[in-house]
Amino acid sequence: MAGGTIRERLEHKELKIFCGFSIVLLFLAGIVGMIKEGEGILSVFRGLWTIVISRDALITDYFGLAGYGAALMNAVLVMAMGLGLLHQEEFKFTGLTMAAVFINVGYGLWGKNPVNILPILLGASVYAKVHGYRLGRYLYTALFGTSLAPLVTELVFLLPFDRKINLLMAVGSGILIGFVLPGLSVHTASMHMGFSLFNVGFSAGILAFVLVCILKSFGLECESVLIWREGRPLWIGAGLYGYFLLTFLYGLYLNRGEIKGVLKIWKHPGRAVADFVLMEGVGNTLMNMAMVGAVCETYIYLIGGDLSGPVVGAILTAFGFAAFGAHVKNYVPVLLGVYLSTYLNQFTPETPGVQLAAIFAVGLAPIAGRFGVIAGILAGMLHVAIATCTSQMYGGLNLYNNGFSAGWVAIIMVPVLESFMLEYKNRKRKNQNV
């Protein structure tokens, strides 16, 4: 409408505008990164080319591989592709949209680029057409399913044929992955019963394991890598806190200064499907996202961790999933479990893999939300043990390794916890009848 208040003009477009604002800020961050490292525009383009032609297996930090400017511009391109597809399919932006957008933004800093995600998106499109639907029906699965993008890149280097043949086979494999994941993800959701927020990460892990086993049967071995840029640059840390503050203030504005709705979100256990935008509104959800993001960044500072590409990417992923199941109350116990586990195992909190496990433990937040603090702590401790082991199963070719391990934690713990809860309820009922 031409007239009306700003809130009235924003109605039904709040999250689209927020995502547009976010991509502009990300672009500006890329310029700042370019200036900080004394890079020119040509060096950023060279960095983007380096990202495209390099292996992307875990852990490949684009900050370390190509520099801050190129890494952030790559994230801009990945985000733009996702938003473009959402616009093309005329999606209504919800909490799941935020999770899908920001997980891709995050992994645009370590593992995904506009080239290696394309075959997987194309495969999902083919799957949709074969079943007589538009891509939109499977778009979320396609966006999440780009977790196997490193496998596409890896095959170009790994296969023993001419480079052009390798490239064709890599593209074909990516299309196959995008074609298989929609059906597979439907079935894996029932395995963890919604207690892992990273369902596609679990199904992608299963598929990656099978594909790597096939490659190994032909004598083709994939090896994990570790490119990790240490340190906590002030401009990145301040930029993230500033972004979370602006997000909170925008949510507060949309909520007309009311913050009680955030407490309503905290009452939800978070078990999927828990879309906070649909349940409690955009304003409350944005404030919750800001709070979870701030908690993640503060944790990294407290343990003396790094604001590397993977860690910043993980924080942005948790930020997105705070619109779809995670909140401070159900996440902190799991985060605490990850930290406490380092007093019992061989790792330290600042170990790269453990830093990532701590942030990505957000995927297990529904366990704490449903079964309580102790269960959440135990889930976090088990998550570290599994996550630090499973990446070896598929040579680092599933970016959502923590999503895969979170699925196993839920599959193991939830049946046991529910059996104890059922027994407790039965005993309580008997005592009341006496």
C-alpha positions as CSV (number, residue, x, y, z in Angstrom):
1,M,0.0,0.0,0.0
2,A,1.1,3.6,-0.7
3,G,0.2,4.9,2.8
4,G,0.2,3.3,6.2
5,T,2.9,2.9,8.8
6,I,6.2,1.3,8.2
7,R,5.0,-1.8,10.0
8,E,2.0,-2.1,7.7
9,R,4.3,-1.8,4.7
10,L,6.5,-4.5,6.0
11,E,3.7,-6.9,6.7
12,H,4.3,-10.4,5.1
13,K,7.6,-9.2,3.8
14,E,9.5,-8.9,7.1
15,L,11.8,-11.9,6.5
16,K,12.5,-11.2,2.9
17,I,13.6,-7.7,3.7
18,F,15.7,-9.1,6.6
19,C,17.4,-11.5,4.2
20,G,18.0,-8.7,1.7
21,F,19.5,-6.6,4.4
22,S,21.7,-9.5,5.5
23,I,23.1,-10.1,2.1
24,V,24.0,-6.4,1.8
25,L,25.8,-6.6,5.2
26,L,27.6,-9.7,4.1
27,F,28.8,-8.0,0.9
28,L,30.0,-5.0,3.0
29,A,31.8,-7.4,5.3
30,G,33.5,-8.9,2.2
31,I,34.7,-5.4,1.3
32,V,36.0,-4.8,4.8
33,G,37.8,-8.1,4.7
34,M,39.4,-7.2,1.4
35,I,40.6,-3.9,2.8
36,K,41.9,-5.5,6.0
37,E,44.1,-7.9,4.1
38,G,45.2,-5.2,1.6
39,E,43.5,-7.1,-1.3
40,G,42.3,-5.6,-4.5
41,I,39.3,-6.6,-6.6
42,L,41.5,-8.8,-8.8
43,S,42.8,-10.7,-5.8
44,V,39.2,-11.4,-4.7
45,F,38.4,-12.8,-8.1
46,R,41.5,-15.0,-7.9
47,G,40.4,-16.1,-4.4
48,L,37.0,-17.1,-5.7
49,W,38.7,-19.0,-8.5
50,T,40.9,-20.8,-5.9
51,I,37.7,-21.7,-4.0
52,V,36.1,-23.2,-7.1
53,I,39.1,-25.3,-8.2
54,S,40.2,-26.5,-4.8
55,R,39.1,-29.6,-2.8
56,D,36.4,-28.8,-0.2
57,A,36.6,-31.8,2.1
58,L,36.4,-31.2,5.8
59,I,37.8,-29.0,7.1
60,T,38.6,-26.4,4.4
61,D,38.4,-22.9,5.8
62,Y,37.9,-20.5,3.0
63,F,39.3,-17.7,5.2
64,G,42.6,-19.6,5.2
65,L,42.4,-20.9,1.6
66,A,41.5,-17.7,-0.2
67,G,41.3,-14.8,2.3
68,Y,38.5,-13.0,4.1
69,G,37.3,-11.0,1.1
70,A,37.0,-13.9,-1.3
71,A,35.4,-16.2,1.3
72,L,32.7,-13.7,2.3
73,M,32.0,-12.9,-1.4
74,N,31.6,-16.6,-2.0
75,A,29.1,-16.7,0.8
76,V,27.2,-13.8,-0.8
77,L,27.0,-15.7,-4.1
78,V,25.8,-18.9,-2.4
79,M,23.2,-16.9,-0.4
80,A,22.1,-15.1,-3.6
81,M,21.5,-18.4,-5.4
82,G,19.3,-19.7,-2.5
83,L,17.3,-16.5,-2.3
84,G,16.9,-16.5,-6.1
85,L,15.4,-20.0,-6.1
86,L,13.1,-19.1,-3.2
87,H,11.9,-16.1,-5.1
88,Q,11.5,-18.0,-8.3
89,E,9.3,-20.6,-6.5
90,E,7.4,-17.8,-4.8
91,F,8.0,-19.2,-1.3
92,K,6.5,-17.7,1.8
93,F,9.4,-17.1,4.2
94,T,9.1,-19.1,7.5
95,G,11.4,-20.4,10.1
96,L,12.4,-23.3,7.9
97,T,13.4,-20.8,5.2
98,M,15.7,-19.0,7.7
99,A,17.3,-22.3,8.6
100,A,17.8,-23.2,4.9
101,V,19.2,-19.8,3.9
102,F,21.6,-19.3,6.8
103,I,23.0,-22.9,6.8
104,N,24.0,-22.2,3.2
105,V,25.4,-18.8,4.1
106,G,27.5,-20.4,6.8
107,Y,28.8,-23.2,4.6
108,G,29.6,-20.6,1.9
109,L,32.6,-19.9,4.2
110,W,33.8,-23.5,4.2
111,G,32.8,-26.1,1.6
112,K,30.1,-24.7,-0.7
113,N,30.5,-22.5,-3.7
114,P,28.2,-21.6,-6.6
115,V,29.7,-24.3,-8.9
116,N,29.8,-27.4,-6.7
117,I,26.2,-26.9,-5.4
118,L,24.7,-26.6,-8.9
119,P,24.6,-30.3,-9.8
120,I,22.8,-31.2,-6.6
121,L,20.2,-28.5,-7.1
122,L,19.8,-29.7,-10.7
123,G,19.3,-33.3,-9.4
124,A,16.5,-32.2,-7.1
125,S,14.9,-30.4,-10.0
126,V,15.0,-33.6,-12.1
127,Y,13.5,-35.5,-9.2
128,A,10.6,-33.0,-9.0
129,K,10.0,-33.2,-12.7
130,V,10.0,-37.0,-12.7
131,H,7.3,-36.9,-10.0
132,G,5.3,-34.2,-11.8
133,Y,6.0,-31.3,-9.4
134,R,7.8,-28.0,-9.4
135,L,11.2,-27.7,-7.7
136,G,9.6,-25.8,-4.9
137,R,8.1,-29.0,-3.5
138,Y,11.7,-30.3,-2.8
139,L,13.6,-27.0,-2.6
140,Y,14.3,-27.1,1.1
141,T,15.7,-30.7,0.8
142,A,17.8,-29.5,-2.2
143,L,19.2,-26.5,-0.3
144,F,20.1,-28.6,2.7
145,G,21.3,-31.4,0.4
146,T,24.1,-29.3,-0.9
147,S,26.0,-30.7,2.1
148,L,27.5,-33.2,-0.3
149,A,28.9,-30.5,-2.6
150,P,32.5,-31.5,-1.6
151,L,32.0,-34.9,-3.2
152,V,31.3,-33.3,-6.5
153,T,34.6,-31.4,-6.3
154,E,36.5,-34.4,-5.0
155,L,35.6,-36.6,-8.0
156,V,37.2,-34.2,-10.4
157,F,40.5,-34.8,-8.6
158,L,40.0,-38.4,-7.5
159,L,38.8,-40.3,-10.6
160,P,41.6,-41.8,-12.8
161,F,40.3,-40.5,-16.2
162,D,40.9,-37.5,-18.3
163,R,40.0,-34.3,-16.5
164,K,37.0,-33.6,-18.8
165,I,35.6,-37.1,-18.2
166,N,36.2,-36.6,-14.5
167,L,34.2,-33.4,-14.6
168,L,31.3,-34.9,-16.4
169,M,31.2,-37.8,-14.0
170,A,31.4,-35.4,-11.0
171,V,28.5,-33.4,-12.4
172,G,26.5,-36.6,-13.0
173,S,27.2,-37.8,-9.4
174,G,26.0,-34.5,-8.1
175,I,22.8,-34.8,-10.1
176,L,22.4,-38.3,-8.7
177,I,22.8,-37.1,-5.1
178,G,20.2,-34.4,-5.6
179,F,17.9,-37.0,-7.1
180,V,18.2,-39.5,-4.3
181,L,18.2,-37.2,-1.2
182,P,14.5,-36.1,-1.3
183,G,13.2,-39.7,-1.0
184,L,15.8,-40.7,1.5
185,S,15.3,-37.7,3.8
186,V,11.6,-38.6,4.2
187,H,12.4,-41.9,5.7
188,T,15.3,-40.8,7.9
189,A,13.1,-38.3,9.6
190,S,11.1,-41.1,11.3
191,M,14.4,-42.7,12.6
192,H,15.2,-39.8,15.0
193,M,11.6,-38.8,15.4
194,G,12.3,-35.1,15.0
195,F,14.8,-34.9,17.9
196,S,17.6,-33.9,15.5
197,L,17.0,-30.7,13.7
198,F,19.5,-31.7,11.0
199,N,17.5,-34.4,9.2
200,V,19.1,-33.9,5.8
201,G,22.5,-33.9,7.4
202,F,21.7,-37.4,8.7
203,S,20.4,-38.7,5.4
204,A,23.3,-37.1,3.5
205,G,25.7,-38.8,5.9
206,I,24.2,-42.2,5.1
207,L,24.4,-41.5,1.4
208,A,28.0,-40.2,1.6
209,F,29.1,-43.3,3.5
210,V,27.6,-45.5,0.8
211,L,29.2,-43.5,-2.0
212,V,32.6,-43.5,-0.3
213,C,32.4,-47.2,0.2
214,I,31.8,-47.7,-3.5
215,L,34.8,-45.5,-4.3
216,K,37.0,-47.5,-1.9
217,S,35.9,-50.7,-3.6
218,F,37.6,-49.4,-6.7
219,G,40.7,-48.4,-4.8
220,L,39.8,-44.7,-4.6
221,E,40.5,-43.2,-1.2
222,C,39.3,-39.8,0.0
223,E,41.3,-38.0,2.7
224,S,40.2,-35.3,5.1
225,V,42.1,-32.0,5.2
226,L,42.6,-29.3,7.8
227,I,42.8,-25.8,6.7
228,W,42.0,-23.6,9.7
229,R,42.6,-19.9,10.1
230,E,43.2,-19.2,13.8
231,G,42.5,-16.0,15.7
232,R,39.6,-13.8,16.6
233,P,39.8,-10.7,14.4
234,L,38.1,-7.8,16.2
235,W,36.2,-6.7,13.1
236,I,34.6,-10.1,12.6
237,G,33.7,-10.4,16.3
238,A,32.3,-6.9,16.5
239,G,30.5,-7.4,13.2
240,L,28.8,-10.5,14.4
241,Y,27.7,-9.0,17.7
242,G,26.5,-5.9,15.8
243,Y,24.5,-8.0,13.4
244,F,22.8,-9.9,16.2
245,L,22.0,-6.6,17.9
246,L,20.4,-5.2,14.8
247,T,18.5,-8.5,14.4
248,F,17.2,-8.2,17.9
249,L,16.2,-4.6,17.5
250,Y,14.4,-5.3,14.3
251,G,12.5,-8.1,16.0
252,L,11.7,-5.8,18.9
253,Y,10.4,-3.1,16.5
254,L,8.2,-5.6,14.7
255,N,6.9,-6.7,18.1
256,R,6.1,-3.2,19.2
257,G,8.7,-3.3,22.0
258,E,7.3,-6.5,23.5
259,I,9.7,-9.2,24.5
260,K,7.4,-11.6,26.4
261,G,6.9,-13.6,23.2
262,V,10.5,-14.9,23.4
263,L,9.6,-16.6,26.6
264,K,6.8,-18.3,24.8
265,I,9.3,-19.7,22.4
266,W,11.4,-21.0,25.3
267,K,8.4,-23.1,26.4
268,H,8.5,-25.1,23.2
269,P,10.6,-28.3,23.3
270,G,11.7,-27.6,19.8
271,R,11.0,-31.0,18.3
272,A,10.7,-30.9,14.6
273,V,8.6,-29.5,13.1
274,A,8.8,-26.4,15.3
275,D,8.6,-23.4,13.0
276,F,8.8,-20.4,15.4
277,V,7.8,-17.9,12.7
278,L,4.4,-19.7,12.3
279,M,4.0,-20.4,16.0
280,E,5.0,-17.2,17.6
281,G,5.5,-14.6,14.9
282,V,8.4,-12.9,13.0
283,G,9.4,-10.5,15.7
284,N,9.8,-13.0,18.5
285,T,11.7,-15.4,16.2
286,L,14.2,-12.7,15.1
287,M,14.9,-11.9,18.8
288,N,15.4,-15.5,19.5
289,M,17.8,-15.9,16.6
290,A,19.8,-13.0,17.8
291,M,20.1,-14.4,21.3
292,V,21.2,-17.9,20.1
293,G,23.8,-16.3,17.8
294,A,25.1,-14.2,20.6
295,V,25.3,-17.2,22.9
296,C,27.3,-19.1,20.3
297,E,29.8,-16.3,19.7
298,T,30.2,-15.7,23.4
299,Y,31.0,-19.3,24.0
300,I,33.8,-19.2,21.4
301,Y,35.3,-16.2,23.2
302,L,35.0,-17.8,26.6
303,I,36.9,-20.9,25.6
304,G,39.5,-19.0,23.6
305,G,38.4,-20.5,20.3
306,D,38.7,-19.1,16.8
307,L,36.5,-17.0,14.5
308,S,37.6,-19.1,11.6
309,G,35.4,-19.6,8.5
310,P,34.0,-22.9,9.8
311,V,33.2,-21.4,13.3
312,V,31.6,-18.3,11.8
313,G,29.6,-20.5,9.5
314,A,28.5,-22.7,12.3
315,I,27.4,-19.7,14.3
316,L,25.3,-18.5,11.3
317,T,23.8,-22.0,11.0
318,A,22.8,-22.0,14.7
319,F,21.4,-18.5,14.1
320,G,19.2,-19.8,11.3
321,F,18.0,-22.9,13.2
322,A,16.9,-20.6,16.1
323,A,13.9,-20.0,13.8
324,F,13.2,-23.7,13.6
325,G,13.5,-25.5,16.9
326,A,16.4,-24.1,18.9
327,H,16.3,-21.5,21.6
328,V,18.6,-20.5,24.5
329,K,16.8,-22.6,27.0
330,N,17.0,-25.9,25.1
331,Y,20.4,-25.3,23.5
332,V,22.5,-24.2,26.5
333,P,22.3,-27.7,28.3
334,V,23.6,-29.4,25.1
335,L,26.3,-26.8,24.7
336,L,27.3,-27.3,28.3
337,G,27.5,-31.1,27.7
338,V,30.0,-30.6,24.9
339,Y,32.2,-28.4,27.1
340,L,32.0,-30.8,30.1
341,S,33.0,-33.7,27.9
342,T,36.4,-32.2,27.4
343,Y,37.2,-32.8,31.1
344,L,36.7,-36.5,30.4
345,N,38.0,-37.2,26.9
346,Q,41.3,-36.5,25.1
347,F,40.1,-33.2,23.5
348,T,40.2,-29.6,24.7
349,P,37.4,-27.1,24.1
350,E,39.5,-25.1,21.6
351,T,40.2,-28.2,19.4
352,P,38.8,-27.2,15.9
353,G,36.4,-30.2,15.7
354,V,35.2,-29.7,19.3
355,Q,34.5,-26.0,18.6
356,L,32.3,-27.0,15.7
357,A,30.6,-29.8,17.7
358,A,29.7,-27.3,20.4
359,I,28.0,-24.9,18.0
360,F,26.4,-27.6,15.9
361,A,25.1,-29.3,19.0
362,V,22.2,-26.9,18.5
363,G,20.7,-29.6,16.4
364,L,20.1,-31.7,19.5
365,A,18.4,-28.9,21.4
366,P,15.0,-30.7,21.2
367,I,16.3,-33.5,23.5
368,A,16.9,-31.0,26.3
369,G,13.6,-29.3,25.5
370,R,11.7,-32.5,25.8
371,F,13.6,-34.5,28.5
372,G,15.3,-31.8,30.5
373,V,18.7,-30.4,31.4
374,I,20.5,-33.6,32.4
375,A,19.4,-35.4,29.2
376,G,20.6,-32.3,27.2
377,I,24.0,-32.4,28.9
378,L,24.4,-36.2,28.1
379,A,23.4,-35.6,24.5
380,G,26.1,-33.0,24.1
381,M,28.7,-35.3,25.6
382,L,27.7,-38.2,23.4
383,H,27.6,-35.8,20.4
384,V,31.3,-35.0,20.8
385,A,32.3,-38.6,20.9
386,I,30.4,-39.5,17.7
387,A,31.1,-36.3,15.7
388,T,34.9,-36.6,16.2
389,C,34.7,-40.2,14.9
390,T,32.2,-40.1,12.0
391,S,34.1,-37.7,9.7
392,Q,36.6,-40.5,9.0
393,M,33.8,-42.7,7.6
394,Y,33.4,-40.6,4.5
395,G,36.7,-38.8,4.1
396,G,35.3,-35.4,5.1
397,L,32.9,-35.3,2.1
398,N,29.7,-34.7,4.1
399,L,29.8,-31.1,5.3
400,Y,27.0,-31.9,7.8
401,N,29.1,-34.3,9.8
402,N,27.6,-32.9,13.0
403,G,24.2,-33.4,11.5
404,F,25.0,-37.0,10.9
405,S,26.2,-37.6,14.4
406,A,23.3,-35.7,15.9
407,G,21.0,-38.1,14.1
408,W,22.7,-41.1,15.8
409,V,22.6,-39.4,19.2
410,A,18.9,-39.0,18.9
411,I,18.4,-42.5,17.6
412,I,20.3,-43.9,20.6
413,M,19.0,-41.7,23.4
414,V,15.4,-40.9,22.6
415,P,14.0,-44.5,22.9
416,V,15.8,-45.0,26.2
417,L,14.7,-41.6,27.5
418,E,11.1,-42.2,26.5
419,S,11.1,-45.7,28.1
420,F,12.2,-44.2,31.4
421,M,9.6,-41.4,31.0
422,L,6.9,-43.9,30.3
423,E,7.9,-45.9,33.3
424,Y,7.9,-42.8,35.5
425,K,4.4,-41.8,34.3
426,N,3.1,-45.4,35.0
427,R,4.4,-45.4,38.5
428,K,3.0,-42.0,39.2
429,R,-0.4,-43.1,37.9
430,K,-0.3,-46.2,40.1
431,N,0.6,-44.2,43.2
432,Q,-2.2,-41.8,42.5
433,N,-4.7,-44.7,42.3
434,V,-3.6,-46.2,45.6
